[in-house]
Amino acid sequence: MVAERGRRNGAQAAHKRGRGAARATPDADNAPTAEMPAVDAGNGATGEGEAVRAKAIPEAAVARLAVYLRVLSGMADQGATTVSSEELSAVAGVNSAKLRKDLSYLGSYGTRGVGYDVTVLVGQIERTLGLTRKHKVAVVGIGNLGHALANYGGFPGRGFPVEALFDVDPDLVGVPVGGLPVSHLDDIPAVCTERQISIGVIATPPTAAQSVCDRLVAGGVQCILNFAPVVLQVPEHVEVRKVDLAVELQILSFHVARRADIAEAAASAAAATNGASSDSRVPTAKLGLGNGFVRQET
């Protein structure tokens, strides 16, 4: 997934900060995205009356925290109480040093010889990711994808209840989908404001995506998950995540092609090596020794 942030106002702000100034582009693991409150390693929260110490967490680390949370939740369901960094990193698919660095953003360093308390670590990650309260979701575009999202039972259990559905099709408006009636696109600002929708999911055709986005922003929605293959223009305070399945498939295609090329090159090199080593005899004519073959001395 690709993150988009403040396409309208962000560009203007960058222009004002310094015309023509060269800036180094940080890599994904060093680029801060948001100020996250540090979590005390002992009880998972800062003391009352104390100022909250903010720490910038790189976006790549935020994405990995979500993976750790999924893995840890599964471990907790199976009765695990502690986990080592090596065990967690192996299941999450990252190296243990990177995992320890990611968890250090939370103020969690584990205990030598014991590891991390699974329940405590789950709580720390949930607080950091803002999952201690529910985020109401609106889905716009009730086609095949929208239907699937509206009926998906995994969202409410993870703190993302779907509270509003929208479409422009008169045959859909008023019809319940997943137990929730579909509202008209024109009602997006009013309904989102009334129901305090914080996340909007756009599953419309590309031509309608920007108009839908503007309506969501007008309704107070600050985070948008966009499945339409277009770049949305949003105010700087609105966060957009873009999911383009075609792009993801193209990326996978690149990796498949690269591995095939590497395998082909390795096979060619092996064939050349085997051919050179197995044929240790050369024509004597090339050595100036007459007809027939002789064994070449090494």
LOKE-174934 format. One record per residue (C-alpha): residue number from 1; x, y, z; residue in three letters. Coordinates in nm, 3 decimals, always signed. Layout:
<atoms>
  num       xx       yy       zz  residuo
  NUM        X        Y        Z      ALA
...
</atoms>
This chain:
<atoms>
  num       xx       yy       zz  residuo
    1   +0.000   +0.000   +0.000      MET
    2   +0.108   +0.351   -0.072      VAL
    3   +0.061   +0.644   +0.161      ALA
    4   -0.048   +0.981   +0.029      GLU
    5   -0.040   +1.284   +0.251      ARG
    6   -0.166   +1.640   +0.196      GLY
    7   -0.150   +1.663   -0.182      ARG
    8   -0.306   +2.011   -0.187      ARG
    9   -0.180   +2.201   +0.112      ASN
   10   +0.131   +1.993   +0.167      GLY
   11   +0.286   +2.101   -0.160      ALA
   12   +0.217   +2.466   -0.084      GLN
   13   +0.366   +2.435   +0.263      ALA
   14   +0.682   +2.276   +0.125      ALA
   15   +0.711   +2.559   -0.126      HIS
   16   +0.689   +2.819   +0.149      LYS
   17   +0.947   +2.646   +0.366      ARG
   18   +1.223   +2.699   +0.117      GLY
   19   +1.223   +2.767   -0.255      ARG
   20   +1.488   +2.573   -0.440      GLY
   21   +1.637   +2.427   -0.123      ALA
   22   +1.784   +2.081   -0.164      ALA
   23   +1.658   +1.831   +0.085      ARG
   24   +1.781   +1.483   +0.157      ALA
   25   +1.511   +1.220   +0.115      THR
   26   +1.507   +0.986   +0.414      PRO
   27   +1.460   +0.617   +0.363      ASP
   28   +1.143   +0.442   +0.472      ALA
   29   +1.281   +0.331   +0.806      ASP
   30   +1.405   +0.679   +0.898      ASN
   31   +1.113   +0.887   +0.778      ALA
   32   +0.890   +0.993   +1.071      PRO
   33   +0.520   +0.994   +0.998      THR
   34   +0.343   +1.081   +1.317      ALA
   35   +0.409   +1.174   +1.675      GLU
   36   +0.333   +0.869   +1.886      MET
   37   +0.317   +0.873   +2.267      PRO
   38   +0.583   +0.660   +2.429      ALA
   39   +0.449   +0.381   +2.646      VAL
   40   +0.600   +0.300   +2.982      ASP
   41   +0.756   -0.046   +2.980      ALA
   42   +0.623   -0.130   +3.323      GLY
   43   +0.251   -0.057   +3.319      ASN
   44   +0.193   +0.047   +2.959      GLY
   45   +0.097   +0.408   +3.034      ALA
   46   +0.258   +0.730   +3.148      THR
   47   +0.183   +0.848   +3.501      GLY
   48   -0.107   +1.087   +3.561      GLU
   49   -0.004   +1.449   +3.541      GLY
   50   +0.318   +1.371   +3.358      GLU
   51   +0.376   +1.523   +3.018      ALA
   52   +0.341   +1.268   +2.740      VAL
   53   +0.677   +1.209   +2.578      ARG
   54   +0.633   +1.203   +2.204      ALA
   55   +0.848   +0.992   +1.977      LYS
   56   +0.836   +0.986   +1.598      ALA
   57   +0.790   +0.636   +1.460      ILE
   58   +0.890   +0.565   +1.099      PRO
   59   +0.605   +0.462   +0.873      GLU
   60   +0.775   +0.133   +0.788      ALA
   61   +0.797   +0.054   +1.160      ALA
   62   +0.427   +0.139   +1.207      VAL
   63   +0.340   -0.115   +0.938      ALA
   64   +0.552   -0.379   +1.110      ARG
   65   +0.390   -0.303   +1.447      LEU
   66   +0.057   -0.397   +1.292      ALA
   67   +0.209   -0.729   +1.182      VAL
   68   +0.352   -0.791   +1.530      TYR
   69   +0.010   -0.723   +1.679      LEU
   70   -0.156   -0.980   +1.453      ARG
   71   +0.109   -1.240   +1.541      VAL
   72   +0.098   -1.165   +1.913      LEU
   73   -0.282   -1.179   +1.921      SER
   74   -0.265   -1.526   +1.767      GLY
   75   -0.007   -1.632   +2.025      MET
   76   -0.223   -1.498   +2.307      ALA
   77   -0.522   -1.693   +2.174      ASP
   78   -0.309   -2.007   +2.191      GLN
   79   -0.215   -1.941   +2.554      GLY
   80   +0.136   -1.800   +2.511      ALA
   81   +0.247   -1.570   +2.795      THR
   82   +0.597   -1.472   +2.687      THR
   83   +0.782   -1.458   +2.357      VAL
   84   +1.145   -1.395   +2.270      SER
   85   +1.250   -1.148   +2.003      SER
   86   +1.388   -1.437   +1.798      GLU
   87   +1.057   -1.625   +1.809      GLU
   88   +0.849   -1.319   +1.727      LEU
   89   +1.079   -1.203   +1.449      SER
   90   +1.076   -1.548   +1.287      ALA
   91   +0.696   -1.560   +1.275      VAL
   92   +0.667   -1.195   +1.166      ALA
   93   +0.929   -1.236   +0.892      GLY
   94   +1.178   -0.970   +1.009      VAL
   95   +1.521   -0.995   +1.165      ASN
   96   +1.537   -0.980   +1.544      SER
   97   +1.750   -0.664   +1.553      ALA
   98   +1.491   -0.469   +1.352      LYS
   99   +1.211   -0.606   +1.569      LEU
  100   +1.386   -0.496   +1.888      ARG
  101   +1.437   -0.151   +1.741      LYS
  102   +1.070   -0.128   +1.644      ASP
  103   +0.957   -0.227   +1.992      LEU
  104   +1.198   +0.020   +2.149      SER
  105   +0.982   +0.298   +2.002      TYR
  106   +0.716   +0.181   +2.246      LEU
  107   +0.955   +0.192   +2.539      GLY
  108   +0.946   -0.187   +2.551      SER
  109   +1.279   -0.366   +2.575      TYR
  110   +1.182   -0.707   +2.712      GLY
  111   +1.360   -0.899   +2.986      THR
  112   +1.688   -1.078   +2.927      ARG
  113   +1.638   -1.452   +2.936      GLY
  114   +1.259   -1.416   +2.945      VAL
  115   +1.159   -1.207   +2.646      GLY
  116   +0.843   -1.000   +2.615      TYR
  117   +0.519   -1.039   +2.806      ASP
  118   +0.267   -1.110   +2.530      VAL
  119   -0.031   -0.942   +2.698      THR
  120   +0.165   -0.631   +2.791      VAL
  121   +0.316   -0.603   +2.443      LEU
  122   -0.026   -0.639   +2.278      VAL
  123   -0.155   -0.355   +2.495      GLY
  124   +0.144   -0.134   +2.414      GLN
  125   +0.106   -0.181   +2.040      ILE
  126   -0.271   -0.129   +2.054      GLU
  127   -0.227   +0.201   +2.239      ARG
  128   +0.043   +0.315   +1.998      THR
  129   -0.171   +0.231   +1.695      LEU
  130   -0.470   +0.406   +1.850      GLY
  131   -0.673   +0.088   +1.883      LEU
  132   -0.790   +0.149   +2.238      THR
  133   -1.101   +0.316   +2.095      ARG
  134   -1.318   +0.221   +1.802      LYS
  135   -1.280   +0.392   +1.466      HIS
  136   -1.612   +0.409   +1.282      LYS
  137   -1.584   +0.325   +0.913      VAL
  138   -1.788   +0.430   +0.609      ALA
  139   -1.773   +0.235   +0.282      VAL
  140   -1.853   +0.425   -0.036      VAL
  141   -1.932   +0.225   -0.349      GLY
  142   -2.131   -0.090   -0.285      ILE
  143   -2.021   -0.294   -0.584      GLY
  144   -1.854   -0.633   -0.554      ASN
  145   -1.565   -0.496   -0.347      LEU
  146   -1.789   -0.272   -0.138      GLY
  147   -2.024   -0.561   -0.065      HIS
  148   -1.732   -0.774   +0.049      ALA
  149   -1.599   -0.499   +0.276      LEU
  150   -1.942   -0.426   +0.422      ALA
  151   -2.000   -0.792   +0.502      ASN
  152   -1.651   -0.865   +0.635      TYR
  153   -1.686   -0.971   +0.998      GLY
  154   -1.322   -0.911   +1.090      GLY
  155   -1.345   -0.532   +1.107      PHE
  156   -1.562   -0.486   +1.419      PRO
  157   -1.355   -0.730   +1.624      GLY
  158   -1.043   -0.526   +1.551      ARG
  159   -1.198   -0.194   +1.643      GLY
  160   -1.326   -0.085   +1.300      PHE
  161   -1.706   -0.120   +1.293      PRO
  162   -1.867   -0.030   +0.960      VAL
  163   -2.128   +0.234   +1.051      GLU
  164   -2.227   +0.378   +0.711      ALA
  165   -2.264   +0.265   +0.350      LEU
  166   -2.308   +0.488   +0.045      PHE
  167   -2.384   +0.445   -0.321      ASP
  168   -2.544   +0.641   -0.605      VAL
  169   -2.741   +0.349   -0.753      ASP
  170   -3.114   +0.401   -0.675      PRO
  171   -3.160   +0.023   -0.668      ASP
  172   -2.916   +0.003   -0.378      LEU
  173   -3.010   +0.311   -0.175      VAL
  174   -3.217   +0.203   +0.122      GLY
  175   -3.131   -0.166   +0.078      VAL
  176   -2.958   -0.328   +0.379      PRO
  177   -2.610   -0.468   +0.315      VAL
  178   -2.453   -0.651   +0.605      GLY
  179   -2.746   -0.534   +0.816      GLY
  180   -2.685   -0.165   +0.735      LEU
  181   -2.900   +0.036   +0.490      PRO
  182   -2.721   +0.204   +0.202      VAL
  183   -2.740   +0.585   +0.193      SER
  184   -2.704   +0.814   -0.109      HIS
  185   -2.372   +0.978   -0.194      LEU
  186   -2.524   +1.322   -0.138      ASP
  187   -2.580   +1.230   +0.228      ASP
  188   -2.213   +1.157   +0.297      ILE
  189   -2.126   +1.485   +0.476      PRO
  190   -2.435   +1.482   +0.701      ALA
  191   -2.424   +1.111   +0.785      VAL
  192   -2.048   +1.107   +0.850      CYS
  193   -2.080   +1.407   +1.079      THR
  194   -2.377   +1.262   +1.265      GLU
  195   -2.223   +0.916   +1.312      ARG
  196   -1.871   +1.051   +1.379      GLN
  197   -1.710   +0.851   +1.101      ILE
  198   -1.333   +0.867   +1.126      SER
  199   -1.229   +0.641   +0.835      ILE
  200   -1.371   +0.641   +0.485      GLY
  201   -1.319   +0.357   +0.238      VAL
  202   -1.353   +0.448   -0.130      ILE
  203   -1.446   +0.154   -0.354      ALA
  204   -1.592   +0.352   -0.643      THR
  205   -1.494   +0.384   -1.011      PRO
  206   -1.198   +0.620   -1.063      PRO
  207   -1.413   +0.901   -1.206      THR
  208   -1.615   +0.929   -0.886      ALA
  209   -1.333   +0.891   -0.634      ALA
  210   -1.232   +1.258   -0.599      GLN
  211   -1.591   +1.376   -0.558      SER
  212   -1.649   +1.109   -0.294      VAL
  213   -1.326   +1.207   -0.122      CYS
  214   -1.436   +1.572   -0.104      ASP
  215   -1.768   +1.469   +0.050      ARG
  216   -1.593   +1.253   +0.310      LEU
  217   -1.360   +1.538   +0.405      VAL
  218   -1.660   +1.771   +0.432      ALA
  219   -1.811   +1.520   +0.675      GLY
  220   -1.508   +1.538   +0.903      GLY
  221   -1.338   +1.217   +0.788      VAL
  222   -0.964   +1.246   +0.842      GLN
  223   -0.842   +0.907   +0.716      CYS
  224   -0.925   +0.752   +0.379      ILE
  225   -0.852   +0.408   +0.239      LEU
  226   -0.867   +0.441   -0.137      ASN
  227   -0.916   +0.142   -0.367      PHE
  228   -0.975   +0.356   -0.677      ALA
  229   -0.669   +0.377   -0.908      PRO
  230   -0.638   +0.756   -0.883      VAL
  231   -0.433   +0.999   -0.675      VAL
  232   -0.666   +1.191   -0.448      LEU
  233   -0.624   +1.559   -0.371      GLN
  234   -0.678   +1.614   +0.001      VAL
  235   -0.609   +1.878   +0.267      PRO
  236   -0.286   +1.837   +0.456      GLU
  237   -0.455   +1.706   +0.770      HIS
  238   -0.615   +1.413   +0.586      VAL
  239   -0.427   +1.084   +0.566      GLU
  240   -0.478   +0.866   +0.258      VAL
  241   -0.374   +0.507   +0.205      ARG
  242   -0.399   +0.380   -0.152      LYS
  243   -0.457   +0.014   -0.234      VAL
  244   -0.393   -0.060   -0.602      ASP
  245   -0.416   -0.434   -0.659      LEU
  246   -0.286   -0.405   -1.015      ALA
  247   +0.029   -0.231   -0.891      VAL
  248   +0.079   -0.500   -0.625      GLU
  249   +0.049   -0.771   -0.891      LEU
  250   +0.300   -0.586   -1.111      GLN
  251   +0.544   -0.573   -0.820      ILE
  252   +0.503   -0.947   -0.770      LEU
  253   +0.555   -0.997   -1.143      SER
  254   +0.885   -0.811   -1.116      PHE
  255   +1.003   -1.042   -0.838      HIS
  256   +0.899   -1.352   -1.033      VAL
  257   +1.080   -1.228   -1.345      ALA
  258   +1.391   -1.136   -1.146      ARG
  259   +1.410   -1.478   -0.982      ARG
  260   +1.362   -1.646   -1.320      ALA
  261   +1.646   -1.438   -1.467      ASP
  262   +1.873   -1.522   -1.173      ILE
  263   +1.791   -1.893   -1.203      ALA
  264   +1.853   -1.886   -1.580      GLU
  265   +2.186   -1.708   -1.536      ALA
  266   +2.291   -1.955   -1.267      ALA
  267   +2.196   -2.251   -1.489      ALA
  268   +2.392   -2.107   -1.782      SER
  269   +2.696   -2.048   -1.564      ALA
  270   +2.674   -2.401   -1.423      ALA
  271   +2.643   -2.550   -1.773      ALA
  272   +2.945   -2.355   -1.893      ALA
  273   +3.149   -2.465   -1.592      THR
  274   +3.048   -2.829   -1.628      ASN
  275   +3.121   -2.823   -1.998      GLY
  276   +3.468   -2.681   -1.946      ALA
  277   +3.557   -2.926   -1.667      SER
  278   +3.419   -3.242   -1.834      SER
  279   +3.585   -3.185   -2.171      ASP
  280   +3.947   -3.182   -2.058      SER
  281   +4.069   -3.294   -2.401      ARG
  282   +4.125   -3.043   -2.680      VAL
  283   +4.203   -3.090   -3.050      PRO
  284   +4.577   -3.133   -3.103      THR
  285   +4.557   -2.921   -3.414      ALA
  286   +4.498   -2.624   -3.192      LYS
  287   +4.811   -2.716   -2.996      LEU
  288   +5.019   -2.770   -3.306      GLY
  289   +5.061   -3.143   -3.232      LEU
  290   +4.905   -3.299   -3.540      GLY
  291   +4.581   -3.499   -3.569      ASN
  292   +4.387   -3.660   -3.287      GLY
  293   +4.351   -3.554   -2.923      PHE
  294   +4.587   -3.531   -2.634      VAL
  295   +4.513   -3.458   -2.271      ARG
  296   +4.582   -3.096   -2.187      GLN
  297   +4.814   -3.053   -1.891      GLU
  298   +4.695   -2.827   -1.614      THR
</atoms>
